[in-house]
Amino acid sequence: MSLRSSLAVLSLVCLTALPLPATDIVWPTSLDRASIRSPEDYLQPTVSGRLESATFGMVREDGKRFHEGVDIRPAASNADGEALDLVLAAMDGQVAYLNPNVNGPYGKYVVLFHANAEIPVYTLYAHLAKIEPSLRVGANVSRGRAIGLMGHTSSGATPITKERAHLHFEIGLILSTGFNLWYAAQPENKQSANQHGLYNGQNLIGMDPLPVLGRAKVDILALVRNQPTALTVSLRTTKTPDFVKRYPALVRGDASRAAGWYVEFSWQGMPVRWTALDAASPQLPATRWRLLEIDQGQRARLIQRKMLGADGRTAGELLSQNVEILLSATR
C-alpha cells in the first residue's frame, strides 16, 4: 500500500457506514486516531528514514526484506526520551500468548486471539517496554484495554534506539497447530529450541493492518477474501488440515470427502481460499503437493518474497515452508 493509500484508508475513520457483520476496532496506541492528517503523524520508519519502511510489504532494504506489520510511533515521550504511549487491544479478544523476555526480534510482545471476529484472527503487539502485569493467558480483553507500554525491546541484529521506539502491530492467521512438529523436524533447528510455541513468527501469516486500523468497524473476513490470488498449489491429503477446520469460511466443497486441496495464496503467503478435490480430480498431485498457476503480474514480488524461486517458475523457500507447515498436522 502506498503512503497516499495509507492516508486515504485512515481518513475513513468513523465515516463509512458498513453493513453488518463488522468488528469494532480501536487504534492500538494512545494516539487519537482522529488527529491523523498525514503518514508522518503515525508511522515510525527504520534508520533509513523512509516512511514506507514502517508499512506492510517488501518495504525494507530496497525491496529485499519483508515487513509483516505496521510500525506506529509514540505520541508522547518523557524527559528521558522514552515513549509514554499505552498499547491497547485493537478489538475484543483473548490473551493467547505473553512473551515477557527479550529473546527475539519482537522483544517483549503480546498476542491476542479474536474468535468472535468475522474470521478468527490474531493480533500481535511487539517491542513493548513492559507488559501489563495483570494479563494472563486465556483471559478476556476488551478493545481499548491497556496491554502494555510502547518501547524498543528487541534482540535483532540492529538495536532499536529510544528515538525509534514504536509499536509493531500485526494481524493475520495461524498456519497450523502442528507447527511444533514441523519446527522440531528441521535440521537447522536442532540446536535452537522453539521458545514461542505456536506463536513463533514462522507460524503466523499477516496481512496489511492499515485497512483494519483505518476504520472504526470492519469486516475482517472480507479483507482476507479480497486479497488477490498470486499463485495456486494442490495438496494431496485425506486428513483435513487444521487450517481448514479453523477457518471454514475460506473453504469450498466437502472437506469430509476430500482427497486433496486446491489452495490459492496471496503474494505474501497467506492461503486465502481452499477448494476440496475429490480422488478423480486432475488437479490432485501425484506427490504430496505441487505448484500449479502463477499470476505473472505478481511474479517479481513473489520472487522477492521467496514464494517463487529466482527462475520465477518453481516454488520458493517460503512457499515450501508454509505448505509443509500447513500439512504438518496431517501426517
C-alpha positions in Angstrom: 0.0 0.0 0.0 1.4 3.4 -0.9 1.6 6.2 1.6 -1.1 8.1 -0.2 -3.3 5.0 0.0 -2.4 4.6 3.7 -3.7 8.1 4.5 -6.8 7.6 2.4 -7.6 4.4 4.4 -7.1 6.3 7.7 -9.3 9.1 6.6 -12.3 6.8 6.6 -12.4 6.7 10.4 -16.0 6.5 11.6 -17.3 8.0 8.3 -18.1 4.8 6.3 -21.3 3.1 7.1 -20.6 -0.7 6.8 -23.2 -3.4 6.7 -23.1 -6.0 9.5 -21.2 -8.1 10.3 -18.4 -5.8 11.2 -15.9 -5.9 14.1 -15.4 -2.8 16.3 -11.8 -1.6 16.0 -9.8 0.9 18.1 -6.4 2.4 17.4 -3.8 0.3 19.3 -1.9 3.1 21.0 -2.7 6.3 23.0 -2.6 8.3 19.7 -6.0 9.8 18.9 -6.8 8.3 15.5 -9.0 11.3 14.6 -5.9 13.5 14.8 -4.1 11.8 12.0 -3.6 14.1 9.0 -0.5 12.6 7.3 1.5 9.4 7.4 4.2 11.3 9.4 1.7 11.5 12.2 1.7 7.8 13.0 4.5 6.0 11.1 7.9 5.3 12.6 10.4 4.5 9.9 13.6 2.5 10.2 17.0 4.1 10.4 16.6 4.6 6.6 14.2 7.4 7.4 11.9 6.2 4.6 8.3 6.3 5.8 7.5 3.3 3.5 9.8 1.2 5.8 7.2 1.4 8.5 4.4 -0.1 6.4 3.5 -3.6 5.3 5.2 -5.4 2.5 8.6 -5.6 0.7 9.5 -2.2 2.1 13.0 -2.6 3.5 16.5 -2.9 2.1 15.4 -1.7 -1.3 12.5 -4.1 -1.6 14.6 -7.2 -0.5 13.2 -7.5 3.0 9.6 -8.1 4.1 7.8 -6.3 6.9 4.8 -8.1 8.3 3.1 -5.3 10.1 3.0 -1.5 10.6 5.2 0.4 13.0 3.4 3.1 15.0 5.4 6.0 16.5 4.8 7.4 20.0 2.6 10.4 20.5 4.4 11.4 23.7 7.8 10.8 25.5 9.2 11.6 28.9 12.1 13.8 29.8 14.5 10.9 29.1 13.1 10.4 25.6 11.3 7.1 26.5 7.8 6.6 24.9 4.9 7.1 27.2 2.1 5.7 24.9 0.0 2.8 26.2 -0.5 -0.1 23.9 -4.2 -1.1 23.6 -6.1 -4.1 22.4 -7.4 -3.3 18.9 -10.5 -5.4 19.3 -12.3 -7.7 21.8 -10.4 -10.9 22.2 -8.5 -13.3 24.5 -4.9 -13.3 25.6 -3.2 -16.1 23.5 0.5 -15.6 24.3 2.7 -13.4 26.5 6.4 -13.1 26.0 8.0 -11.0 28.8 11.5 -11.7 27.7 13.8 -10.0 25.2 14.7 -13.2 23.3 14.0 -12.5 19.7 13.4 -9.7 17.1 9.9 -9.0 18.5 11.3 -8.3 22.0 8.6 -8.3 24.6 5.3 -9.0 22.9 1.7 -10.0 23.3 -0.6 -12.0 21.0 -4.4 -11.7 21.3 -6.8 -14.1 19.6 -10.1 -12.7 18.3 -12.5 -15.7 18.0 -15.6 -13.5 17.5 -14.4 -11.6 14.5 -15.9 -12.5 11.1 -12.9 -14.8 10.8 -10.8 -15.6 13.9 -7.6 -13.7 13.6 -4.6 -12.9 15.9 -3.2 -9.5 16.6 0.4 -9.1 17.7 1.9 -6.2 19.7 5.7 -6.1 19.8 8.8 -4.2 21.1 7.0 -3.4 24.4 8.8 -1.7 27.2 6.6 -3.7 29.6 3.5 -5.9 29.5 0.5 -5.1 31.7 1.2 -7.3 34.8 -2.4 -8.3 35.3 -2.6 -10.1 31.9 -2.9 -13.9 31.9 -3.1 -16.3 29.0 -6.8 -17.2 28.4 -8.1 -14.0 30.0 -10.7 -12.0 28.0 -9.7 -8.4 27.0 -11.9 -5.7 25.7 -11.0 -3.4 22.9 -9.2 -0.3 24.2 -7.8 -2.1 27.3 -4.2 -1.3 28.0 -2.0 -4.4 27.5 1.4 -2.8 27.7 3.7 0.2 27.3 5.3 1.2 24.0 9.0 0.6 23.9 12.0 -0.5 21.8 12.8 -4.0 23.0 14.4 -6.4 20.5 17.3 -8.8 20.2 17.5 -8.3 16.5 20.8 -7.6 14.6 20.0 -3.9 14.6 19.1 -2.4 18.1 16.1 -0.2 18.3 17.0 3.1 20.0 14.6 5.0 22.2 14.4 7.6 19.5 12.8 5.0 17.3 10.5 3.4 19.9 7.3 2.2 18.3 4.6 -0.4 18.4 5.0 -3.1 15.8 1.4 -4.2 15.1 0.3 -7.3 13.1 -2.9 -9.0 12.2 -3.3 -12.4 10.5 -3.9 -16.1 10.6 -2.3 -19.1 12.3 -0.9 -21.7 9.9 -1.0 -24.9 11.9 -1.3 -26.4 15.4 1.2 -28.9 14.1 3.9 -26.2 13.9 6.0 -27.6 16.8 6.3 -30.9 15.0 7.4 -29.2 11.8 9.9 -27.0 13.7 11.5 -29.9 15.5 11.9 -31.8 12.3 14.1 -29.1 10.7 17.8 -29.9 10.8 18.8 -26.3 11.3 16.6 -26.1 14.5 18.3 -29.0 16.3 20.3 -26.6 18.5 17.7 -23.9 18.6 14.6 -24.5 20.7 11.3 -23.0 19.7 10.8 -20.5 22.5 7.4 -19.2 21.4 5.4 -22.4 20.5 2.5 -21.8 18.1 3.2 -18.0 18.3 6.5 -18.3 16.6 6.6 -15.8 13.7 7.1 -18.6 11.2 3.6 -19.9 12.1 1.9 -16.6 11.7 1.0 -15.1 8.4 0.0 -11.5 8.4 -1.9 -9.1 6.1 -1.8 -5.3 5.7 -3.1 -3.9 9.0 -3.9 -0.4 7.8 -7.2 -1.3 6.1 -8.2 -2.7 9.6 -6.9 0.1 11.7 -8.3 2.8 9.4 -11.9 2.2 10.3 -14.0 2.1 13.4 -15.8 -1.0 12.1 -14.5 -3.5 9.5 -15.5 -6.9 8.1 -12.2 -8.7 8.5 -13.3 -11.8 6.6 -14.0 -9.6 3.6 -10.5 -8.2 3.8 -9.0 -11.7 3.9 -11.1 -12.9 1.0 -10.4 -9.8 -1.1 -6.7 -10.4 -1.3 -5.9 -11.3 -4.9 -4.7 -14.8 -5.7 -1.0 -14.7 -6.6 -0.3 -18.4 -7.1 -2.0 -21.7 -6.5 -0.9 -25.2 -5.3 -2.6 -28.5 -5.0 -2.2 -30.8 -1.9 -2.7 -34.5 -1.5 -4.0 -35.5 1.9 -7.1 -37.4 3.1 -6.6 -35.9 6.6 -8.2 -32.5 6.8 -5.6 -29.8 7.5 -6.3 -28.0 10.8 -6.3 -24.7 8.9 -9.4 -25.8 7.1 -11.1 -26.6 10.4 -10.1 -23.3 12.0 -11.1 -21.2 9.0 -14.1 -22.8 7.4 -15.2 -19.5 5.8 -12.3 -19.8 3.4 -13.3 -23.3 2.3 -15.4 -24.6 -0.7 -16.6 -28.1 -1.1 -17.0 -31.1 1.2 -13.9 -31.4 3.5 -15.1 -34.8 4.8 -14.7 -36.4 1.3 -11.6 -34.5 0.1 -8.6 -36.4 -1.3 -6.7 -33.2 -1.5 -7.0 -29.4 -1.8 -6.6 -26.6 -4.4 -5.2 -23.7 -2.4 -4.9 -20.1 -3.5 -2.2 -18.0 -1.9 -1.8 -14.2 -1.6 1.6 -12.8 -2.7 2.8 -12.6 0.9 2.0 -16.3 1.6 -1.5 -16.3 3.1 -3.7 -19.2 2.0 -6.9 -17.3 1.3 -9.1 -19.9 -0.5 -9.3 -23.7 -0.2 -11.3 -25.9 -2.6 -11.8 -29.6 -1.8 -10.6 -32.0 -4.6 -12.1 -35.5 -5.0 -10.0 -38.5 -5.8 -10.7 -38.2 -9.5 -9.6 -34.6 -9.8 -6.9 -34.0 -12.5 -5.6 -31.2 -10.2 -4.7 -33.8 -7.5 -0.9 -34.1 -7.4 0.9 -37.4 -7.7 3.2 -36.3 -4.8 2.5 -34.5 -1.5 2.0 -31.1 -3.2 2.8 -29.2 -6.4 2.8 -25.6 -7.7 0.1 -25.0 -10.3 -0.6 -21.5 -11.6 1.3 -18.2 -11.2 -0.1 -14.7 -11.7 2.6 -13.3 -13.9 1.6 -9.7 -12.9 2.8 -10.5 -9.4 5.8 -12.6 -10.4 8.5 -10.1 -9.4 7.1 -9.6 -6.0 6.6 -13.3 -5.5 10.3 -13.8 -6.2 11.3 -11.0 -3.8 9.1 -12.6 -1.1 10.6 -16.1 -1.9 7.2 -17.5 -2.7 8.9 -18.3 -6.0 12.4 -19.3 -6.8 14.8 -17.0 -8.7 13.6 -18.5 -12.0 10.1 -17.4 -11.4 8.7 -20.8 -12.2 9.4 -23.1 -9.3 8.4 -23.0 -5.6 10.4 -20.7 -3.4 11.7 -21.2 0.1 8.8 -19.5 1.8 6.1 -21.2 -0.2 7.7 -24.6 0.5 7.9 -23.8 4.2 4.3 -22.6 4.5 2.9 -25.6 2.7 4.9 -28.0 4.9 3.7 -26.2 8.0 0.1 -26.4 6.7 0.5 -30.1 6.2 2.3 -30.7 9.5 -0.8 -31.8 11.4 -1.9 -34.3 8.6 1.0 -36.7 8.9 
